[in-house]
Amino acid sequence: MTLFNHTAAIQLVTDLIAIPGKSTQEGRVIKFLCDALRRAGVPDSAITLDDANKRSSAGGEVGNLIVKLPGTKRGPRRLLMAHVDTVPLAVGAKPIREGEIIKSADPTTALGGDDRAGAAVLLNTLLTILKQKLPHPPLTFFWPVQEEIGLMGARHVQPRSLGNPKLCFNWDGGLAHIAAIGATGAYDLNIDVFGTPAHAGAHPEQGASAIAMASLAIADLTANGWHGLIVKGKHRGTSNVGLITGGEATNVVTPHVRVRAEARSHDPKFRLKIVNAFRDAFTKAAQQVHTDAGQPGRVDFRSELKYESFQLPLDEPSVTTACDAIRAAGLEPEMRVSNGGLDANWLTAHGLPTVTLGCGQAGIHTTDEVLHIASFLKACEIALRLASTPA
Ligand SMILES: [Zn+2]
């Protein structure tokens, strides 16, 4: 098997983790990657920064980074991808090695191995191929932004800009033998509840409290099993009211509350049922609270599909090729279906079936996050096989 420089790979991931870059603020990470590519002789014509940040509702200082290399041998194009943003908790991480792991020296931050480890796997693969002049089919390296805030980079990439790859591999979370071949789908729910303001001491009966309406709705959803883990017969899903904002003073009957929630299920029809249960509960609750003149509340309910669920068949070429590479690296592949969204949801929706592999991350999105070095190096080996050697 092709060898690569382990010390250099560990240095790359350490350097990448040390760069602050939460979602929408990935400019320095992208610059680090571009500088490394140019130093390695990748021509500017092969490097594209797209405008996904202009199409993302979150804005953002930079778009996705896409690098396309022509093949030195024939074969279908292969795509390797890993998101470059981290959760805000990882900003300020100071990566240090402690035996077989890398952790943050600052106990108040996450590490950000999610997903700088994946970004490093890609960069190490590209640099190793160029340095060792390894023969390879046409390759696309894709570093999307804004994964952690709703898969925005992968959602807004122009699929054509990826060069029509036939095999697609994403590195994001878990140990190197994990292969996620499916993931759940999710809706974002934005619910505005409107009541009627009144003086809470002098004439509360002339008001209708939006807070009371929202409370009744959430109590209804909870009592009937539509909040949290949802199990209805053989159907499963989850929902969560994550944010409530509203109200300005205790002496005013609150006229407006904004509620933000989400609904997830692998089953698209059942996911819509959850959304409808939310709509019904809020609509009903708004009718239950009214002013003394009989004026009830009102609800403005908006649902947006954040990402559709997917499940790749076991004989999908990206899956079989990934599993072969994991076995060739001496590991036994473990297939999973994720209960969180992945950039692979959007790639697959764009017509590019994508398998998601781990690269040593553990405890992601928490201050206990670590990176397992041996697993990270295995992922580098697997990626190098996928990019440069026939299965
Ligand atoms: Zn991630």
Boltz pocket constraint, residues with backbone or C-beta under 6 A from the ligand:
constraints:
  - pocket:
      binder: B
      contacts: [[A, 83], [A, 85], [A, 114], [A, 115], [A, 147], [A, 172], [A, 173]]
      max_distance: 6.0
